[in-house]
Amino acid sequence: MRSQYEYLMVLGVCVLITLPLEWMGRGVYRRGPHLARAIAPVLLVLAVWDVVAIVRGHWSFHPEATTGVLLGGLLPIEEVLFFVVIPLCAVLTYEAVRGHSERWLRDG
């Protein structure tokens, strides 16, 4: 049995797991405009790709696993959030590793 909030819960867990990386790296959340410029192209390209796939019948979403809130009548809000959350988690991870590697190189 699926929950209509399953997709949102997975995204929330992804954010929670990577949240501590904010303090290990270079402050990704504190650089909002830079973060937006990093995420916006991913969001745009993948949202358009999904809409095309949905319209052509190549892609769909299980209605029991989403809230039913559709953007443009086609794209579940959870999918749009996926295109924001996953790149955000990737940037947080990258910046945390980058921050530590710079310290390792400097100290070691």
C-alpha positions as CSV (number, residue, x, y, z in Angstrom):
1,M,0.0,0.0,0.0
2,R,1.4,3.4,-1.1
3,S,1.1,6.7,0.6
4,Q,0.2,9.8,-1.4
5,Y,3.1,11.5,0.5
6,E,5.7,8.8,-0.3
7,Y,7.5,10.8,-2.9
8,L,7.6,13.9,-0.7
9,M,8.9,11.9,2.2
10,V,11.8,10.5,0.2
11,L,12.7,14.1,-0.9
12,G,12.5,15.3,2.7
13,V,14.8,12.5,3.8
14,C,17.3,13.5,1.1
15,V,17.3,17.1,2.3
16,L,17.6,16.0,6.0
17,I,20.5,13.6,5.3
18,T,22.5,16.3,3.4
19,L,21.6,19.2,5.6
20,P,24.7,18.8,7.9
21,L,26.8,19.2,4.7
22,E,25.9,22.9,4.8
23,W,28.3,23.4,7.7
24,M,31.0,21.1,6.3
25,G,31.2,22.9,3.0
26,R,31.1,26.5,1.8
27,G,27.6,27.5,2.9
28,V,25.5,26.5,-0.1
29,Y,22.3,27.8,1.4
30,R,23.9,31.2,2.2
31,R,24.7,31.7,-1.5
32,G,21.1,31.6,-2.8
33,P,21.6,33.4,-6.2
34,H,24.5,31.1,-7.0
35,L,22.5,28.0,-6.0
36,A,19.5,29.1,-8.1
37,R,21.7,29.6,-11.1
38,A,23.1,26.0,-10.6
39,I,19.7,24.4,-10.2
40,A,17.5,26.4,-12.7
41,P,18.9,24.9,-15.9
42,V,18.5,21.4,-14.5
43,L,14.9,22.1,-13.4
44,L,14.0,23.7,-16.8
45,V,15.5,21.0,-19.0
46,L,14.2,18.0,-17.0
47,A,10.7,19.5,-16.5
48,V,10.3,20.1,-20.2
49,W,11.7,16.6,-20.9
50,D,9.1,15.1,-18.4
51,V,6.2,17.1,-19.9
52,V,7.1,15.9,-23.4
53,A,7.4,12.3,-22.2
54,I,4.0,12.5,-20.4
55,V,2.3,14.1,-23.4
56,R,3.7,11.4,-25.7
57,G,2.6,8.6,-23.3
58,H,6.2,7.5,-22.5
59,W,6.1,8.4,-18.8
60,S,3.5,8.6,-16.0
61,F,3.3,8.8,-12.3
62,H,1.5,6.4,-9.9
63,P,-1.4,8.5,-8.7
64,E,-1.4,6.8,-5.3
65,A,2.2,7.9,-4.7
66,T,1.7,11.6,-5.4
67,T,-0.5,14.3,-3.8
68,G,-2.4,15.0,-7.0
69,V,-1.2,18.6,-7.2
70,L,-0.2,19.0,-10.9
71,L,1.6,21.9,-12.4
72,G,0.2,22.8,-15.8
73,G,-2.2,20.0,-15.4
74,L,0.5,17.4,-16.1
75,L,3.5,17.5,-13.9
76,P,3.2,16.4,-10.2
77,I,4.6,19.0,-7.8
78,E,6.7,16.2,-6.4
79,E,8.5,15.8,-9.7
80,V,9.3,19.5,-9.8
81,L,10.6,19.3,-6.3
82,F,12.7,16.3,-7.3
83,F,14.4,18.5,-9.9
84,V,15.3,21.0,-7.1
85,V,16.1,18.7,-4.2
86,I,18.4,16.2,-5.9
87,P,20.7,18.8,-7.5
88,L,20.7,20.7,-4.2
89,C,21.9,17.5,-2.4
90,A,24.5,17.1,-5.1
91,V,25.8,20.6,-4.7
92,L,25.8,20.3,-0.9
93,T,27.9,17.0,-1.2
94,Y,30.2,18.5,-3.8
95,E,30.9,21.6,-1.7
96,A,31.4,19.6,1.5
97,V,34.0,17.3,-0.3
98,R,35.6,20.3,-1.9
99,G,35.9,22.1,1.4
100,H,37.4,19.1,3.1
101,S,39.8,18.4,0.2
102,E,41.1,22.0,0.3
103,R,41.8,21.6,4.0
104,W,43.5,18.2,3.5
105,L,45.7,19.7,0.8
106,R,46.5,22.7,2.9
107,D,47.2,20.7,6.1
108,G,48.7,17.6,4.8
